Amino acid sequence: ALDYRDTMYIKRIIVEGFKSYKDRITIDFSEKHNVIVGKNGAGKSNIFEAIQFVLSDKYSHLRQEERQRLVHEGTGRQALTASVEIIFDNESTRFPLEMDEVSLKRTVGMKKDEYFLNNTHTTKTDVEGLLESAGLSRSNPYYIVQQGKVNKIIKMKDSQRLDLLKEIAGTRIYDDRRKESLKIMEDTTNKRAQIEDIISYIETRLGELEEEKKELREYNDVDKERKCIEFTIYDKEFHNASTKLAEIERIQLASRDDTENVHSEAVKIRDQQQKEQKECKEIESVVSKMELDQKKLRAEKRRTVQKHSKVKLQVDENKAKSQSYKGNQRQAKKDLKGIKEKIASTISKLEKVQKSLDKRLEDESSLEGSLASDSNRLQTLLSKLGRSKQFKTAQQRDKFLKSEIAGIKKNLKADAQQQTSLTSEMKTTEIAIDDRENSISEWKSEISAAEVEIRSIDQEYQTVKDIRNTATDRRKEMWRAEHEVEQEKNGVKQSLKNAESDLRHTMNRSQYASLNLAKKIAEEKNLRGYFGPLCELFTVKHEKFRKCVEVVAGNRLFHHVVDTDQTGSDLIEAIQKAKAGRITVMPLNRLSAKEQSYPGGDLLMSDVLPIIDQLEFHPKYRKAVLQVFGKTLVARSLAVASQYSRKYSLDAVTLDGDQANRKGALKGGFISFRHSRVKAVADIREAREKLQEIESRLDGQEDSLSQEEQKVNEAIGSLSKLEAKKKHLLRLIKTKNEDIVLAQNEQRSFMTALEQLKVSLHKLKLRIDKAENQIVSHQEEMKTGVRDKLSSKESSELDALTEVVKAAEAELQRLSDSRQKVELQRNELQNLLDTNLLKRQEELNDEINEMSLDQETEKLDRLTHEMTILGEKIGELDEKLNETESSLESKKHRLGTLQKSIDKLQEKSDDKIAQLRNSAKEIEKLLSKRQVLVEKKEECQTKIRELGSLPQDAAKYKRRSIKKLMENLKSVNNSLKKFSNVNKKALDQYVNFTQQRNNLVMRKQEQDRGKTAIKELIEHLDRKKDEAINRTFKTIAKHFEEVFAELVPAGHGSIVIQTRSKKVSGKKRRNADADEDKYDDEDSDDSESDDDSSQEAGDDARHYSGVSMKVSFTGTGETFRMSQLSGGQQTLVALSLIFAIQRCDPSPFYLFDEIDSNLDSVHRTAVARMIQKLSAAPAQFITTTFRPELLASGDRFFGVDYQNKVSTIENVSQESAHRYILLNDRAVAAQH
């Protein structure tokens, strides 16, 4: 069984925009045999190209036009990129990744070529390494067999097959290492030759230097004498300069004492002057503020007086207007009272008339009832009399009466319905009258409640208005106070700006910019470990120590203190990125300043004190302060400073800034005190603290002002709400009054309608009664017989009824006339009440409401209150003005006194400064002389050191004068001139060249040993290469015999390696040893002459000339070479070699592109069986074919179509795959 590796196969490929595949396609492969079919040119081979695009070196180092050819070019939307993604099943972890699936993707475009591993960007080198780790060897590319590769193997010459064998054996790495070794050996030979040249030159030079050493010894004797004379001269000059320096120091000390006294007086004068100037500035500031306040008070008084006069005029006008309103309101109320009395009288009359009318209506109704009854009886008798004459028989009469009864009943039914309707309408009208009455009562209650609420609102309105006025007054005071604080803040800001300007003038622009930028960066990056520059971390207890502190610290005042060196590094890096100069940081974790034990105590009681004791700072900054000030004392004078610095090895400084270090060297001179860094920092700190205090006050004032604003706004809002509520209630009262009037009018209309309904109902009842009586009469008449006349009783009744009806009608007419008169009188009274009196009452009510004195009274009260407040304010302003003017006068007087004192102090200060300048000039001259002498001493010391060690007889020149020594030196220099050409470095050069020669000899030996090692390595590589070739040949030869036997059971085949002739010249042998094997490309199968011999592998591989194949398809007879076989037989032999190579280095999957195109049916079937066997081994196969034999061993099938220059692929059945092949065969047949 074949030794296949762990299962791994291509699970899926995703292609988009690659060659003929425009749209995104996904192909899911089987882990066994996959067969792809389709027409020629449909795009089957592009699937293999896509896989090679990701896995092989075929598409590496692509130029732009080559990348463009890979991207799909067709109709429609242009594809911009081509991408192929291959997804492997990795359950066996053949890829060294803990994943069940591994995705490799490559994307190429016009300007990009990218690889992705599991959707993560990676490099081509990483992808190649991953493929090599999975066994997809670049040295054996035969797991992908494309169209033409079989023919290429067929056409291979024996030498080319040998090269193929070497490639499969992996000899490339041996050849590369052999080339490297040969190159190293060549470099070693060149270096060895150079070393030999240099050694030869050194040997020559050493011989020359041996002659120069004698002349050099004579020169050294004369030169020693020169050194002795020069030493003596320099020593004498040194002592002379030291004596003069001591005298200058004595004079300088005396001059310094005088200068110190003058300077002390100048400092006292300056301090007094600064104190008075400060007081003067404070008074000027106060005076300026007071003058501004005075102007404001006067302006405010003027505005207040104007406003008071204006308000007084408004009060007078309002009072007159209120009096006029009161008169008009009284007249309107009087008129309203008269109207109300008339209304009451009219209503009383109306009620009496209504009662009279009701009685007349009742009498008329009663009379109408009796009249109707009598009229009905009379009419009955007359009708009966008429019918007695009209009808001859009872039947005729009864028929007529029945007809009459039916008509009367019909009318009676309609009347009954009308009666029901009138009754219902009366009830509805009565309900409406009651509803109006209830609504009127309810509205009157609402009006009363609204009037009560309005009175309550008026009281509340006045209370809120007082609160608003009080809050408004307080707010104005707060605005004034806030404005004053704002002015004070602006003054402090200006002081801060001036202090910052003074500080900026004490340093260069770059230093100041980096100082500010460091603070800004620390704030932006929130560097909690940044504490600021050193000058901001301490304060000087007394002003007199400021100068000495500044002199001691110097630029270290602006070193930035941080907690750790990491914080400092971050800060410096940010400064460098901003290109804003440079800064120095002091990381507290790296400072190693130690506590010192100091002499002395209080400066008033002792000569010295530690300067650090005069500083105030937080304990966590003590290391930084110690680093700068820890080793410095403050001394009373420069002499004391020098004494203590030498005694205690500490630095010392005077109050005037003169310094003495522990070596005794002095520094000092006139120092200007007008620009002090420490003072500027102190002023900045003071201004910032004051500014912070002012801002805190402003915040408090803003909070209070905000509260007062809130009170004012709340009061205004409450007033607006109360006004709106009152207006709403007034509108409600007016609306309700209007509703009441309207309801009363409607009530009266309903009552009139009710009366009419009652009359109509009464008349209807009379008509119904009449009809019912007629029916009864007719029915009774029908019970009697027919007579030609009435009975005597009926005749008498007829006569009586005639008289009664006539009298009743006359009485009814009289009652009707009387009723109409009363109705007319009632209507006139009602009309008077509705159209005149009630409307006039409403008009008077509206007029009285409009002339309400509440608003005018409120306005008058407000103006009176405002006038009172303004009067009080005028009084307060007068008091403030008087106080301000009095205080201003005293301040101006004090200011004048200070100005005179400052002028006198300035004159004294100018005198002292002039004295100091003169003293400074004298000291400067002394310092110049001193500097010259110091330089002379240093020059002498330097020259003495340059002379080096001296001989023992140098002391013999000490007693000679400088003049005599100069003559001796001149004589010696003349003697040295004859040695001008001597090589003064001969001895040193001799030693150096000797050492170089020894080193070069050692290097030469090392080169020899290296060359030997390289030769041994080359021989070892040649042996390993031979072993790999022989081992690979044996394996492939064995597999070839097995594969050929499987494909051609009746035949046999073998691979034979060819060796070169033994007649090889020695020169050729040496070339073979030195270089790689190179064979003549013109060798062919036919060139295998008698000079070459065939043998089994095992000889030196450098003698191999080629590989040939011999096969027999019958199993008997002679064997044939490739050139002697037919095309189909050659293809089968080439496939046997490919299968043998694959068995030698198995791959997890194989790609065969139309390998069976040149085979006959029998051999195609044999190849299909072999693929089926291998796919079960297991190994994955992806093949394309035009023949049906491979379909029999397939596990999954795919069909490729091509339309509109776009290829598509889909999973098809085996039957569909057969149809694809049949269609292709027909198309080919049609073309032929």
TIDREN-930064 format. One record per residue (C-alpha): residue in three letters; y, z negated, x. Coordinates in steps of 0.05 Angstrom, whole numbers, plus 5000, padded with zeros to 4 digits. Layout:
BEGIN
alaYZX
...
This chain:
BEGIN
ala500050005000
leu507150145023
asp511249545044
tyr517049624996
arg522649124998
asp524748664942
thr526649004878
met533849244874
tyr536249864836
ile542350204808
lys543149914739
arg549250294717
ile554650764743
ile561550864712
val565251504729
glu572351694710
gly576652274734
phe571652464788
lys570853224798
ser568253524732
tyr567852844696
lys574852754666
asp573552214615
arg570351544628
ile562651584625
thr557551034633
ile550351174654
asp545050634646
phe539150794692
ser531950574688
glu529150184747
lys523650714754
his524251474749
asn530651774719
val530952524707
ile537552904697
val537253604667
gly542554114648
lys544954814659
asn546655054728
gly553954854744
ala554254344688
gly555553764736
lys548753464752
ser550053454827
asn556753124816
ile552952494794
phe549852474864
glu556552634895
ala559552044857
ile554151574885
gln555151844955
phe562751764945
val561651004943
leu555550894988
ser555551405045
asp560251645100
lys560752345070
tyr567652205040
ser570751775094
his577451935128
leu579852385071
arg586252785078
gln590952845019
glu588553524998
glu581253285002
arg582952684958
gln586353154909
arg579953584904
leu575952974884
val580652834825
his579053224761
glu583153854752
gly582754154683
thr586554294620
gly590253764581
arg592553104609
gln592353094686
ala588052544717
leu591852154770
thr585951794802
ala578451854809
ser574151234807
val566651104812
glu563550424800
ile556150274816
ile553049654787
phe546649414822
asp541348944794
asn541248374845
glu536447884814
ser532447904879
thr538947734917
arg537848314964
phe545348324969
pro547047645001
leu551047444939
glu549146924887
met549947414829
asp545047774784
glu549448394785
val553648664842
ser559149174828
leu561849654881
lys567750094861
arg571950604897
thr578350904871
val581951484903
gly588651804887
met594152214920
lys596451624963
lys591051104958
asp583650994974
glu581250304953
tyr574649924949
phe573049354901
leu567248854904
asn566048524836
asn573048754814
thr576148434875
his579848854926
thr575948914992
thr575749355055
lys571249925072
thr568449535132
asp566348975086
val562849465039
glu559149795097
gly556849115122
leu554448925052
leu550449575046
glu547349485115
ser545248775095
ala541749065034
gly537849565077
leu541850195059
ser541850435132
arg547150935154
ser542351165209
asn537351405155
pro541251785102
tyr534852085071
tyr534851635009
ile539752154982
val536952864985
gln541953364959
gln541354104949
gly540654445016
lys537953855054
val530754105047
asn532754795072
lys536554455129
ile530154105151
ile526254765145
lys531255125190
met531454555241
lys529354725311
asp524654265349
ser530453975389
gln534253825325
arg528153475296
leu527953065360
asp535352875349
leu533452685277
leu527852255304
lys532751905351
glu537651785295
ile532251475251
ala529951045310
gly537050775316
thr538150995387
arg545651085376
ile546950355391
tyr543150425457
asp547051045475
asp553650715459
arg552050105501
arg549550545558
lys556150935557
glu560050285559
ser555850035617
leu556950675656
lys564350635645
ile564549915669
met560550105731
glu565350675746
asp571250185739
thr567649705786
thr566650245838
asn574150435835
lys576249705842
arg571549605901
ala574650205936
gln581649925924
ile579649245952
glu576949576015
asp583549946025
ile587549306017
ile583048926066
ser584049476118
tyr591649426110
ile591448666117
glu587348696181
thr592549166211
arg598348726190
leu595148096218
gly594848426287
glu602348576284
leu604147856263
glu600347566323
glu605547896370
glu611547646329
lys609546906333
lys611646836407
glu618747076396
leu619246616335
arg617745986377
glu623746126424
tyr628246226364
asn626045556333
asp628145166396
val635345436394
asp635645346319
lys633844596323
glu639844486368
arg644344836316
lys641644386261
cys643143756301
ile650443966313
glu651444176241
phe648443516216
thr653243116259
ile659343516233
tyr657243446161
asp655942706169
lys662842576198
glu666142976141
phe662142586090
his664541906116
asn671742146118
ala671442376045
ser668241706025
thr674041316057
lys679341736020
leu675541665955
ala675640905960
glu683240925970
ile684141385910
glu679840925866
arg684040325886
ile690440695866
gln687240945802
leu685040245781
ala692039985790
ser694940565751
arg689840465696
asp691839745686
asp699039955673
thr696640515628
glu692240035589
asn698039575576
val702440145552
his696740425511
ser695439755478
glu702739715458
ala702440435433
val696240275392
lys699539665361
ile705640085344
arg701140635316
asp697140135275
gln703539835246
gln706340535234
gln699940765200
lys699940135158
glu707140245136
gln705940985126
lys699940825083
glu704040335043
cys709540855039
lys704741385013
glu702040894963
ile709040724939
glu710941464938
ser704741594897
val706541024850
val713841254846
ser711641964832
lys706941714778
met712241254750
glu717441814749
leu712442254714
asp710941684665
gln718441594655
lys719242334638
lys713342304592
leu715941674558
arg722741974548
ala719742624522
glu715142234477
lys720841804452
arg724842424438
arg719142734400
thr717742084364
val725142004342
gln725142724318
lys718742614281
his721441954252
ser727642304225
lys723442864196
val718742374162
lys724741964135
leu727442604102
gln720742744072
val720342024045
asp727242094012
glu725342763981
asn718742483957
lys722141893925
ala726942343886
lys721242793866
ser717242183843
gln723041943800
ser723542633767
tyr716042633755
lys716341943723
gly721842173673
asn718142793654
gln711742403647
arg715041883601
gln717842443556
ala711042773554
lys707542123535
lys712742003480
asp711542693452
leu704042573457
lys704741933417
gly708542293362
ile703342853360
lys697742343356
glu701242003297
lys702042673262
ile694842833275
ala692742163246
ser697142273185
thr694542983175
ile687342753182
ser688642213130
lys691642713082
leu686043193097
glu680942663080
lys684342503014
val684843242996
gln677543333015
lys675542762969
ser679643062912
leu676543732925
asp669543442926
lys670843112857
arg673443762828
leu667644142855
glu662943632825
asp666443682756
glu666544432760
ser659244442779
ser657343982721
leu661444402673
glu658345032699
gly651444722688
ser652744552616
leu656345212605
ala650445592633
ser645645222588
asp649845352526
ser651046072547
asn643646172557
arg642245892487
leu647646312457
gln645146932491
thr638146782468
leu640246722396
leu644347352400
ser638547732433
lys633847462380
leu638547692326
gly639048372358
arg631448442365
ser630448252293
lys634248872275
gln631349292332
phe623849182322
lys620049272258
thr613648952280
ala611748342321
gln607648772368
gln613649182388
arg617748562397
asp612548202437
lys611548802481
phe618948822495
leu619248072508
lys613348092555
ser616848642593
glu623148212596
ile619147602617
ala615948002674
gly622748242698
ile625647542693
lys619647252733
lys620547782786
asn627947602792
leu626046872790
lys621246952848
ala626747272890
asp631546722871
ala626346202891
gln625746522959
gln633246542966
gln633545812946
thr628545633000
ser632546023051
leu639045693031
thr635845003034
ser633145143104
glu639945413126
met643344793099
lys638644343138
thr639944753202
thr647444693190
glu646943953179
ile642943883244
ala648144293282
ile653643853254
asp649843223277
asp648543543346
arg655943693355
glu657642983335
asn652642703385
ser655143163440
ile662342973427
ser660442223432
glu656542353496
trp662142753528
lys667342233511
ser662841713546
glu662342163607
ile669942253608
ser670841503606
ala665841403663
ala669241953704
glu676041633694
val673240963719
glu670141313779
ile676641673795
arg680341003798
ser674840743845
ile675441373888
asp682941283893
gln682040583920
glu676640803969
tyr680941403990
gln686640944009
thr682040504050
val678941094088
lys685841384099
asp688140744133
ile681940764177
arg683441484196
asn690641344213
thr688640744257
ala683241154293
thr688141734303
asp693241274336
arg687940984382
arg685541684399
lys692541894420
glu692941284466
met686241454496
trp688342174508
arg694441924545
ala690241444587
glu685141994601
his690642464624
glu693141934672
val686241824701
glu685342574708
gln691742604749
glu689242034791
lys682642404800
asn686343034823
gly690142624874
val683642334901
lys680543024903
gln686443264944
ser685542664991
leu678142844997
lys679943565012
asn684843355065
ala679642885097
glu674443435097
ser679643905128
asp681043385183
leu673543325196
arg672844085198
his678344115251
thr674343645296
met668644135305
asn667444885309
arg666245315248
ser658745415261
gln657444675268
tyr661244515203
ala657645075165
ser650744835189
leu652644115170
asn654244315098
leu648444795093
ala643444265114
lys645843805058
lys645444375008
ile638444575029
ala635943855027
glu638743804956
glu635844474933
lys628944344963
asn629043614942
leu627543365013
arg626742624999
gly626042485073
tyr632942765090
phe638142195097
gly644242595121
pro648242635185
leu648641995227
cys656141915216
glu654941815141
leu649641275151
phe654040725182
thr661040445176
val665440135230
lys667239415215
his674239465244
glu678840055257
lys679939865330
phe672740045346
arg673140745316
lys675341085380
cys670040775424
val664640935372
glu666841655371
val667041715447
val660041415454
ala656741835399
gly660342495411
asn656843065375
arg650942605361
leu655042365301
phe652843005267
his645442955283
his641342965219
val636942365206
val630142505173
asp623942085160
thr618842515196
asp618543105244
gln615443525188
thr621643435146
gly625843615206
ser621744245218
asp622444465146
leu629944355150
ile630744735216
glu626445305190
ala630845375128
ile637145365171
gln634245905216
lys632346335157
ala639446285131
lys642046475201
ala647245915197
gly647345655268
arg643245085294
ile642344345280
thr639343735314
val634843265275
met632942545289
pro626042405259
leu625241655251
asn617741685262
arg618741975332
leu624641555356
ser622541025406
ala629140645415
lys627839925432
glu631939305418
gln636439085476
ser638538395499
tyr646138415508
pro650937975548
gly657337705519
gly659337555447
asp665837625408
leu670838075443
leu676237555432
met672037035468
ser668237465518
asp669338075561
val663938515527
leu660038575463
pro654639065437
ile657839645401
ile652039645351
asp654238965325
gln660739275301
leu656939765256
glu654339655186
phe648240055164
his641740015125
pro635939715163
lys631640335155
tyr636640735197
arg636640225254
lys632340665299
ala637241245295
val643240785307
leu639640455366
gln638141135395
val645641295400
phe649040625407
gly643440155429
lys645040185504
thr652640145501
leu657439565506
val664739505487
ala668839225545
arg675738925547
ser677839385605
leu675139945648
ala674039475707
val669939015663
ala666139615635
ser664439865705
gln662239165727
tyr657539055667
ser654639755668
arg652539675741
lys650038965731
tyr645939065667
ser644439815673
leu647939945607
asp653440425588
ala660240125572
val666540375537
thr673440085527
leu677340075461
asp681540645489
gly675341085499
asp674541025575
gln667241015595
ala663140735653
asn655840905661
arg650440525696
lys651240945760
gly658340725767
ala661641405753
leu667841345709
lys670241805654
gly676841735619
gly684041955613
phe688842045556
ile685242145489
ser688942355427
phe687841895367
arg690942375316
his684242725300
ser678742215294
arg671842425269
val669841715250
lys676441625212
ala675542285177
val668442095156
ala670941405133
asp676541735093
ile671442215062
arg666841635044
glu672641235015
ala675141834975
arg668241984948
glu667141254928
lys673941244894
leu672441914861
gln665741644837
glu669241024809
ile674441464774
glu669041914745
ser665441294720
arg671841074687
leu672741764658
asp665641744631
gly667141074598
gln673641354570
glu670141974546
asp664941544511
ser670341124478
leu674341754461
ser668042064433
gln667041454389
glu674141484364
glu673442234353
gln667242084314
lys670941564273
val676642044259
asn671842604241
glu667742134197
ala674141894163
ile676542614153
gly669742804127
ser669742204080
leu676742384055
ser674643104044
lys668442864006
leu672642383964
glu677842923949
ala672343413931
lys668942883888
lys675542713853
lys677043453841
his670043533813
leu671042943766
leu677843213743
arg674643893731
leu669043533693
ile674043153649
lys677743793634
thr671344163620
lys668743603575
asn675343583537
glu674944333527
asp667744253505
ile669743703456
val675244143425
leu670344723420
ala665044263389
gln669943993339
asn671944693319
glu664644883313
gln663344253273
arg668844423224
ser666245133218
phe659244863204
met662044383151
thr665744953117
ala659345373119
leu655544773090
glu660244723032
gln659445463018
leu651945393022
lys652144822972
val656145242923
ser651545832931
leu645445382922
his648545082859
lys649845762829
leu642845972847
lys639945362812
leu643945532750
arg641246232751
ile634145982760
asp635045492703
lys637746052660
ala631846492677
glu626845942662
asn630245792595
gln629946532577
ile622546552592
val621445932549
ser625646232493
his621946892495
gln615346542495
glu617346122435
glu620046742400
met613447092410
lys610146532372
thr614346672310
gly614047252264
val618947822258
arg624947672213
asp630848102197
lys635747532210
leu636446842240
ser634746212204
ser640245802176
lys639345282229
glu639745822283
ser645846132251
ser649245452249
glu647245342321
leu649946032339
asp656645892309
ala657145212342
leu655045472410
thr660146032406
glu665745522398
val662945062452
val662045632503
lys669045882490
ala672045182501
ala667645062562
glu669845722594
ala677145532583
glu675944852615
leu672145172672
gln677845642685
arg682645062687
leu678144672736
ser677445292780
asp684945392784
ser685844652801
arg680344682854
gln683345302886
lys690044952893
val686744352926
glu682744822972
leu689145172992
gln692444503007
arg686244293049
asn686244953087
glu693644883103
leu692544183130
gln686444403170
asn690245003198
leu696044543217
leu691244083252
asp687344623288
thr692645123307
asn698444663320
leu697543923327
leu690943913367
lys693144473413
arg699744123426
gln696043483441
glu691643853492
glu697744173523
leu701143503530
asn694943193561
asp694443763612
glu701843683627
ile701142933637
asn695043043682
glu698743563723
met704643093730
ser700042533754
leu703742083802
asp697441903841
gln698142473892
glu705642383899
thr704841633905
glu699441743957
lys703742223996
leu709641753992
asp705341174017
arg702641594074
leu709641814095
thr712341104090
his706540844132
glu707541394183
met715041244185
thr713540504198
ile708640674254
leu713641154286
gly719040614283
glu714340124317
lys712540644369
ile719840774384
gly720740034398
glu714640024443
leu717140644481
asp723940314492
glu720439704521
lys716040134567
leu722040544589
asn725939914608
glu719939634646
thr718740294682
glu725940384702
ser726339674729
ser719839744769
leu721840444793
glu728340174821
ser724739624860
lys719640114887
lys725040594911
his728640034946
arg722139834982
leu720840554999
gly727640625033
thr726440005074
leu719540265096
gln722440945115
lys727540615162
ser722140185193
ile717540785203
asp723141175237
lys724240605286
leu716840545300
gln716441295310
glu721841255364
lys718040695399
ser711541085392
asp714641705423
asp717041305482
lys710140995493
ile706841675486
ala711641965537
gln709841405585
leu702441525572
arg703242275585
asn706742135651
ser701341645670
ala696042145649
lys699242675693
glu699042195753
ile691942005738
glu690242745730
lys692942885799
leu688942315828
leu682842565791
ser683943265819
lys684142985890
arg678242545875
gln674443135847
val675843535910
leu673342965953
val667242855910
glu665543595915
lys666543545990
lys661642955993
glu656643315950
glu657443945992
cys656143546056
gln650143206024
thr647443876001
lys648144196069
ile644943586103
arg639043646054
glu638644396069
leu638044256144
gly631543896130
ser628043456181
leu631643366249
pro628943266320
gln629242566351
asp634842746400
ala639842896343
ala643342226354
lys646242446422
tyr651642846386
lys654542266345
arg659742046397
arg662742736405
ser669042936369
ile669043456314
lys672843936360
lys667643876415
leu662143946363
met665244586336
glu665344886407
asn658044696417
leu656245016350
lys659845656368
ser655945706434
val649345586398
asn650846116345
asn652246626401
ser645546456431
leu642146576364
lys645047276357
lys640047566406
phe634547336358
ser637547726300
asn631448176293
val626247636297
asn621547556238
lys623046846216
lys617146856167
ala611847106215
leu607846456212
asp608046416136
gln606247146129
tyr600347066177
val597546486136
asn598646866070
phe595347506094
thr589347116121
gln588446776054
gln589047436016
arg583847756061
asn578847206047
asn580147255971
leu579148005972
val572547946010
met570047475955
arg572247955900
lys568648525935
gln562248125935
glu563147975861
gln564048725846
asp557648875884
arg553748365843
gly556748635778
lys554749355795
thr547649125807
ala547448765740
ile550049385704
lys544649825735
glu539349335712
leu542449345641
ile542350105639
glu534950115659
his533449595605
leu537150005552
asp533350635572
arg526650265564
lys528749985496
lys530950675474
asp524350985495
glu520550445459
ala524550555394
ile523451305397
asn516051255410
arg515050715357
thr518951125305
phe515151765323
lys508451435314
thr510351135247
ile513251785220
ala507252185247
lys502451725212
his506251745146
phe506952505151
glu499452595156
glu498452125096
val503852455053
phe501553155068
ala494452965051
glu496852694984
leu500953314968
val495653804994
pro488953464986
ala485254055017
gly489654105077
his492153685135
gly498353645179
ser501153305240
ile507453215281
val507353365355
ile512653165405
gln514453665460
thr515753475532
arg519553855586
ser516154185645
lys514553735703
lys518154215749
val524853865745
ser529453855805
gly531753215835
lys538953385817
lys536953465744
arg533252805747
arg539452445772
asn543652765718
ala538552535667
asp539051825694
ala546551815693
asp548052175628
glu545252205558
asp539852715544
lys542853395528
tyr538653955502
asp539854685496
asp541854835423
glu538755525430
asp531655235432
ser527555445373
asp520355405350
asp519156055386
ser521655775452
glu515855305459
ser513055675520
asp507955495570
asp513155105609
asp513054565554
ser507054155536
ser505253785473
gln502753065477
glu502652405441
ala508651965446
gly508651465502
asp511851835561
asp518951745584
ala523251965524
arg528152315571
his522752845582
tyr522052995507
ser524653675488
gly523153715414
val518653555354
ser514354075321
met510054055258
lys503154375250
val499754425183
ser493754735150
phe493454845074
thr486055005073
gly483254465118
thr479554965160
gly481655455212
glu487755435255
thr494155045241
phe500855375231
arg507955225253
met513855215206
ser516055925224
gln509156185204
leu509155895133
ser511656185068
gly518055925034
gly514355464985
gln509855205040
gln515855065085
thr519154675028
leu512854255017
val512454105092
ala519853905093
leu518753455032
ser512853145068
leu517252985127
ile522652685081
phe517452245046
ala514752035114
ile521751855137
gln522951455073
arg516451085083
cys518550915153
asp525050595129
pro524150475053
ser530250455008
pro530550094940
phe532550754907
tyr532251504921
leu536552084896
phe533152774895
asp537353374875
glu532953974854
ile527853864910
asp522554244870
ser526454894861
asn522355294913
leu515455004897
asp510055304855
ser507254934795
val501454614832
his505754334887
arg511254114837
thr505753724800
ala503653404866
val510853204882
ala511652924811
arg505352494820
met507852224886
ile514652044855
gln511051714797
lys506851314846
leu512851104887
ser516950914826
ala511450424807
ala511350134877
pro516949954856
ala522550414877
gln527950744834
phe528351504832
ile534151914805
thr532452654805
thr535253304778
thr530753894762
phe530154564726
arg522454494722
pro518254134670
glu513353804718
leu517953234739
leu519253064665
ala512052834659
ser513152254707
gly520152084681
asp521851414650
arg528851574624
phe532252254614
phe539452484614
gly542553134592
val548953424623
asp553553894584
tyr559754264608
gln565354494561
asn572754634573
lys571854474647
val569553764630
ser562453504642
thr559152994596
ile552452644602
glu548252284550
asn541451944546
val536352414515
ser529052404496
gln523552754536
glu523053304483
ser530553424487
ala530053454563
his524553994555
arg529354384510
tyr534754354563
ile529854664613
leu527655204564
leu534955394548
asn536455434622
asp530255884635
arg532556344579
ala539556374606
val536956554675
ala532257074646
ala537957384607
gln542157444670
his536557824705
